[in-house]
């Protein structure tokens, strides 16, 4: 997500803007299904007496007011489309993925915990029989989403509604059949015509979002649609522009407050690098300064999304986070707001945060304060316990409370920015000071280091996976003997996973030489000895030398995503037809305690 820092002259000016934007007239929702749990539309308080005639704020201004947010994850996007086609009430899917039924009290608790914005992911085809050509959204699903939107507005929160996950139909856009791709657009425009119409008179604190992570490679996914995959890389970018443009036109055409409502535009895969690519274009808009870009941030994934890596905070990781988030200023400099619609260190639904979650979040939120990005935590009844309405971990709870809009409203924007810059600088300095010499060799731009990348088959054990060597990016307890590469010669590297109970099989493993391509171009690796658990192991095929990023030299030992060697492999000996992309194939449940390799590194 992206947004640039806004400087306000003084707190009084900001307070005036808040008052102007929150003076919302009574919402005029469409008729709701009459159920015991249906709430009345948002009512007008004394402080909201003035009608909301026009949206006077810009996208850069509103992202500041949206403060710090949270997702209602795994709830209204829980998918069971086939059951709906069989006659099941689509609102029953709300608890399909283990979430409790949403209540006003849960949303009130989010607000009390320091969250100013609620994102509500929705799978709209959970209530649509699109296969038959009927694109009508079931009234019961519309009413239930509207009810949850009202919960958030009543709690004085901003609220975002999108189309999220939503099954296989997104891949129809990449179909080789123009009829199929045309139907995909018909589904999309019909969906947003109905949703936008439902909320056309809702307060401006409601934001509509064009899509989720499916808007990108998901359009071209052959696994989801048999004849998908027809779009070239450039054509995917073109199709994203077309879809986002239709979203803006459809919402604007519905009238009411939708004529100048803030709209959240999904990036390519909601991935930062794909979205800052010059091929990505924001759509045109008839309203001025009302578009916001949406991206997600879960980097590094081994730490944020798997159990294997259970520590974070090396200098490299701080720099990677800071540099990645700074890229989004490409949008704020053009006047677009930025919302990071998802971020998090996932806990598998447990309330206990992973080690170093607090320092990860702190630096991330400092970046958001510095650039005026609105961050939305991805949470599925994990850190925030919905039934209890609280965050149990005191450190994380205080962190979010301190970052709420109200907690920072007494500060000028310049003070917020200065605090963020100082916090980021202090954190990086502290990381550099405590950087232990893991594996005996710290990472440096002028140093080449060889190491064994490893991730177990069950994702529970990991060591520095990726082209950037980081000896702290690992499962705590894994020991490494890495090698300083000084030139042509023979070297030995080793991983010892005994203290963590060993790894089970292998999901990915490679020998990497950090800065190998830069400092020693045109060199090749030849494996002389490969030992697993102390025993010499015969490799299944001949290794070849390669590089994915033009900096790190690599030999893949096992890479499930690369099944064949390139046409012109770099080899120390042998012929090209002997090269193999997968040369180490332990059993799925085989315990790996130690891996040791001796190799030569020589110029071609």
N, C-alpha and C positions, 0 to 999 in steps of 0.2 A: 504494500500500500504506500501511497505517497502523499506528502503534503509539506508545505514550506512554512517556516516559522513566521508568524505575523507579529509585528510590533504595534501595540496599542499605546497611545500617549499616556494613559493613566488608568487606574482602576475605575474611576468614575465613568470614563468613556465605555469601558467594558461592561459595567453594570447597566448602563443605558441600553447597550446592544442586547443584553440578556433580557431586559424588561420588554424591549420591542419585539424580540423573537418569541418570548414565552407568553405574549398576550394573545393566546390562541382562542379563537371563537369555538363554540361547541361543535364537536365533530358531527357530521351528518352521515353516519354509516347507513348502508342499505339494511333492509329488514333482516333480522336474524332468526334462525330457527329457535323456536321456543323450547328451551330445556331448563332444567332446574339450575344449571350452572352458568347459563348465559348471563353476562353482565350487561348493565345498561351502557349506552354510549358515554364517552368521557363528558363529565359535567364541567360547567364553567365556574371558576372560583372568582371571588371579588377582585383578585389581582389580574384576572384574565378578561376583564369586562370589555376592553376595546376589541372590535372585530379585526381579524387578521386579513387585511385586504390584499397585501402584496408581500412577497418575500424580498425583503430589502438586503439580506445578508449575501455575501459571496461564499463560494465554496471554501476558500481559505479561512474565512471567519467562522463558518459553522463547524469545521473540524476541530477548532479549539473548544467551542461550546460543547461538543459531543464528548469531550473529556476522555475517560478511560472506560472501556466497554467489555462485554462478555457475550458469548454465544449461548443460545439454548440448544446445545448440540445433541445429535442423535435422537431428536424428538419428532418434530413435524416432518422431517425428511426420512424417517424410518420407512423403508420401502416394502410394500406388499401389493403391488399393482395387480397381480394375478388373483389375489383374494378378492380385490374390489370387483374384478370382472365376474367373479362368482357370486357377488351380492353382499359382500362384507361392508359394513359401515367404515368409510375411510378414516374417520376420527379414531377408530379403535387401534390404528397402527401407531399412535402416539407413544405407547409403551412397548412397542415391539422389540426395541433394542435396549430394553432394561431401564428406561427412564420412567420416573413417576409422572403421573398426570399433572400438568402444569396448573398452578393456582396463583391467585393474586398475592398470597403471602410469600410464595417463592420469589416472585418478581420484586416485591417490596424488600425482601431480604437482600437481593442483589444490589438494589439502590443503597441500602444501609451499609453494605460491605464496600462501597466506594465506586460502584459501576454506574456510569452515567448513560450508557447506551446498551441496548439489547439487540442483538442480531438474531432473527428467527429464520433459520433455514427451512425451506418448505419443498416437498416433492409434490408438485401440483398434479402430476399424472396418477398419483394415488387416488384421485377422484375423477379420472377421465378415461373414457373408452375410446382412445384415439385410434386403435386398430380398425375400428368400424367406420372411421371418418367423423365420429361425433367428438368434437373438441370441447364440449361443455364441461366445466368443472362442477363437481357435485356441490350443491348448496351447503351440505353439512360440513364439508371441508373448508369452504370459504368462511362460513360462520365461525368455525372454531379458530381459524387463524385470526379472524377479526377480533374475537374475544381475547386472544393472547395479546394482540396489538393494544387493545384497550387496557389490559393489565399494565403494560409498560407505560402508556401515556398517563394513566392514573397515578403511577409511581413517579411521575415527572422525569421520565427517561426519554431519550431519543430511541427510535426503534427502526430497524432495517428488515425488510422482507425481500427474499430473493427466490429464485428457482435453483434448487440445490440437489445435486446427484441425480435423482429423478429417473433412474433406470437406463435403458439402452437407447432410447429414441434419439438422443443427441447425435449418435453416430450416423443417423440418416442423412445429416448434412453432408457427409463425405461420400455418399453413395455415388456410384457410377451412373445411376439412373437419375435423370433430371426430374422425373415424376416423384421419386422418393425424396430427393433433396428439397423439392418444392413443397411436399407434404410436411417436411420438418419445419420449414418456415411458416406454413399455415398453422401448425400446432403452436409454434412459438408466439406468433402475433395474436392468435385467438386467446391463448393463455393470458397474455399481458393486457389485452383489451378487457378481459373480464376482471383481472386483478386491479388494474388501474381504475376501471369504472367503479369497482367496489369501494375504493379508497379515495376517489377524486376530491372529496370535500374534507378529508381528514387534515388535521393540523400539519404544518410544515415540519414538525418534529418526526414525522414519518418519512423515511427514505426508502425508495425502491431500488433494488439491485438487479442488474441484467442477467446474471448467471453466477456460476461458481467455477470450480476447477475444470469442469467439462469443456469450457469454452477455450479450446486449443487442440491438443492432440486427441481429446475425446471426440471431436467432430469426425475424426478419420480412423476410428478404432474398429478394425476388422473383427475383433473378438466380440464386439457388441452388435455388429450388423454385417451380414455376410458379404455384401458387395461394397462396403465402405472402404476407405483408404484411397479414394480416387484423387484426392487433392494433393498437389505438390506443397512443399514447405511454404513457398510464397503465397500459394492459393489459400492455405489455411489462414494466413494473416489477412488476406482479402476477405475471406468469409467471416472472420471475427469482426472486421469493420462493418460488413454488411449487417450482421446480426445485431451488433450494438447500435447501429444506426436505426434499424427497424424498431428496436426497443425504445429509443428516444422519441422517434416519430409517433409510435403507438401511444406511449404514455402522454405525450404533449397533446395529442389529438383528443384525448378523453376529457379535456377541459377541467373546470374547477381549479383547485390548487395544483393539479398536475401540470398546469400550463407553465408554472415556474418552480415546481418542487425540485429539491435536490435529488439527483439521480446518481447512483453508484454504478460505474462501468467496470465490468470484470476485465482484468488483464489476461494475457495469454497464459493459460494454465494457472492463472493467478501467481505466476512465478516472476520474480523480480527481473532476472536476466532476460527472459523471453519478452517481458513487457517493456523494458527500456530499449529493446531492439528498435532501430529506426523503422522497421517494417510495421510496427504496431502504430496504429493511428486512432486517436480519439474521434468519436463521431461529431458531426456538426449538431448545433443545437439552436433552436429559436429563442431560448431563454439565455440571458447573459450571466456567465460565471456561476453556473449551477451544476457543473459536472465534477464528479469525484472519481478518482481511479482506485480500484480495489486489487490488492495483492495479498499473498499469504507469506508467512515466514516461519519455517521449522528447521532452521539450520544451526548446527550440523544434525542431520536426521538421525545418525547413530546415537546421539545424545538425546535429542528431543523426542524421537519416536520409537526407540528400541530399548530393551533392557541391558544390552551388552555394555554400552559406555555409560558409566555412572559417575562421571566427574566432568566439570567444565570450568574454564577460566584461564587457559594458557594465553600468553601474549598473542599468539597466532589467532586464537579464537576470538579474542577481543577485537583485533584488527580486522578480521574477516567480517564480523558483525557490523562494525562501524563503517567499513568500506561499502558493504552491500546496501545498507540502509541509506547511505549518502547518495546512492545512485538515483533514488526516487525524487531527488530535488529537480530532476529533469522535468517533472510534471508541475511541481509547485512553482517553479520559475515561470511557467506559462499560465499560472493562475488556476490550475486544477487543484482541488483538495486531494488528500491522500488518506485512505483508510486501510490499515492492515487488518483485514477482516478476520484473519485467524493467525494466532501464534500460540505457542505453548510448549511446555515440557510435559509430555503426556504421562499420566499416572495409572493407566488401566482402571480408571474408576475408583481409585483409592484416594483418601483424603491426605495422605502423607506425601509431601513433595519429594522429588528426587534430590540427592545431594547437589548443592550448588545452584538449585533452581532460583534462589533468592538473588544471587549475584548475576545470573543470566538475565532474569527479569529486570533487575535494577539497571543494568547497562542498556538493555533493549528500550526500556521506558525513558531513559535519559536521551537516547537517540530520538525517540518520538517527541519529547519535549523540545529538543534542540530544533527539529525541523517542522514542528507542528503537524505531526502525523497522529491520527486517532487510532489507538490500538484496541483490538477486540480479542480477548482471551478465548481460545477454544476450550470449552469445558463441558463434560458430559457427566454431571453429578459426581465430579472428582474433587478438586480442591474446594469448590463451593458445593456444600451439601444442601441440596434443594429442600429436602423435608425439614431439616433443622434451620435452614435459612442463614447459614454462616460458613466461614472458612475456619477450620480448626487450627491450622498451623498459625501460630501467633506472628511469626516473622513475615510470612506471606500476606496475612490479613492486614498487618500494619502497612506493608508496602503498597497495597491497593488503596487503602484508605488515604494514605498520604498523597497518592497520585490522582485522587478524585478532583473533579473540577472545583468543588466547593473548598477543598483543602488548599488549592493553589490560587483561589480567586483573590486573595489579599496581596498576591505578588504581581508585579508588572511583568509583561512579556519579556522584557530585557532581563529581569531578575531570574525568571524561569530558565531562560536560555543560558545565562551565566552559570547557574547552578548545574545545569545539565552538562555543559562543557567541562566544568571543574570535576564533576563526578566521573565523567568518562576518562579524563586525563589521570585522575587519582587511581582509578581502577586499573588502568593499563600499567601505570607505574608500579602498583602493588603486585600485579601479576608478574611483571618482569623481575621484581625483587625476590619473589618466592619461587620462581621457576626452578624446580629441582632438576638436576641433570639426569632425567629419565633415560636409561639406556646409555648413559655416559656421554652423549653428544647432543647439545642443544641445536635447534634449527637456526640457520643463518643464511642470508642470501649468497654469501661467498663460500659456502661449504657444501660439499656433496656428501650425502649420508645414505648408506644402504640399510634397508630394514625389510622385515617380512610383514606384509599386510595380512591380517587374518580376521575372518568373521565366521563363527561357528554356524553349523547348519540350522540350529534352533535360535540363532541371533542372541544367544545369552553371553557369549564371550567375544571380545573384539580387541584389536590393536591397530591403531593408526591406519584405518582403511581410507584410501583416497590418494590423490597425487600430491597432496601437501603433507609433508612429514611433520607429525606432531606427536611426540612421545607421551604426551599427557592425554591424548584422545584414545582412551583405552578402558577396559574393565579394570577396576582397582584390584591389584594383586598380581596382574600379569607382569612378568619380568622380561626385559629384552636386552640382548647383546647386539648392538648395532655396529656398523663399521664406517669409519671415516675414509672416504675414497680420495686418495691423493694422486692417482694416475693408474697406468696399466699395472696389473698385478692380480694376486689371488687374495680373496677375502672370505671371511666366515661371519655369518649372522645367525642369531638364534632367538626363539621365543620359548619361554617357560611358563606354562599355564597351570602348573601343578597346584599352586596355592589357591586357585579358584575352582579346583575340582576338574580341570580339563575342559576342553571344548568337545561338543558332540558333532562329529563330521565336519564338513566345510561347506559354507555358502559362497565364500569368496576368499581367494588368497592370491598374493602376487609378491614377487621380489621387486622392490622399488629402489631407485637411486634418485634421491631428491637433488635437483639441479644438475642431474646427469647430462641432459641434452644441452644445457647452457654452458657448463664448464668443460664437458668432455664430449663434444659432438662426434658423431660417426663412430661410436664405440658399440661393441656388442658384448653380450653376457653369455657365458657357457657354464652350465652347472656341472661341477665335478663330483659333488657328493650331496645326497639328500637323505636325511635321517629323521624318522618319526619315532618318538618314544625311545630314542637311543638306537634304533635298528635301521640299518641301511635299507632304503626303499627304492625299488625300480620304478622310474617314472613312465607313464603311459604315453609315449610320444616324445617328439623333439621340441625343445623350447625355441622360441624366437624372441627377438628384442623389438620393442615398440615404444610408442609414446602417444598418450591421448591428448596432452596439453602442450606439447612442444618444449616442456621443461623437465618433467620427470621421466627418467628412463625406466622401463618396466618389462618384466617377464611375467605373463599370466601363468599361475599354477592351476587355478581353477576359477573360472568366471562363467557363471551360468548364462550370462547375457551374450557372451561371445562364444560361438560354437565352432567356428572355423577360422583358420589363419588367413591373413590378407594374401593377395596375389603375389606380392613382392616382399616377403618377410626378411628382416635383417637377421642373419644367422652366422654363428661362428664357424660352423661346419655343417655338412649335410646339404641336401638339396631342398628346394622350396616345397616339394610335395611331401616331405617328411615332417614339416612343421605342424604342430598341433596346438590348438588354443586351450585345451584342457589336458594337462599332463599329470595332475595329481587327483586321484579319485578314491578317497577313502570311503568306507561304508557309511551309510546314513547315520548309524548309531555308534560308529567307532569313536572311542574316546581318544582325543588328541591331547597329550600332556606337554610334549616338547616337539618343536620342529627346528631342525638345524640344517643349514645349507652352506656349502663351500662352492665358490664360483670364481671364474676368471673374468676380468674386465679389460678388454683390449681394443685398440683402434682397428678399424677395418683395413 
